[in-house]
């Protein structure tokens, strides 16, 4: 019969009873941090600055006349890696094309910014709103009405 292989786990450990030095080092670290200024942010009363490149909730941009810039080309939906965007185009005869339905599922979105980069007319952009909270999954599905003003969904505490 073969001898079982034995793995020695504690060969690099120090001898038992040598715990005073690590405890004193830990207490010294704690005491050093005790007198430093705390870095806690009292959210939502205080907020930290976000980078200008931050990507939060989506916004549908409008032109000077208040009309959506979107021409429903579908490039944003085609390039979206998580398939969070769906566009249903509509075109009246002799008029411009526009989205009849434009839906962004914010829970599926990975906030990569590809939709913003792919849009040829600059109709969609990502805002700095990062603190949108709700109770239902359906409330995270944004249609054109919600996409016009995503700042209204900023958490107010």
DANOR-V987050 format. One record per helix or strand. SS is the DSSP state (hx for helix, st for strand). FROM is the first residue (numbers start at 1). TO is the last residue. Records with the same first field share a line. If there is no record, write none. Layout:
BEGIN
SS = FROM-TO, FROM-TO
END
This chain:
BEGIN
hx = 10-12, 20-34, 75-79, 114-118, 137-140, 144-148, 150-153
st = 58-60, 62-62, 68-68, 85-91, 97-105, 124-126, 141-142
END
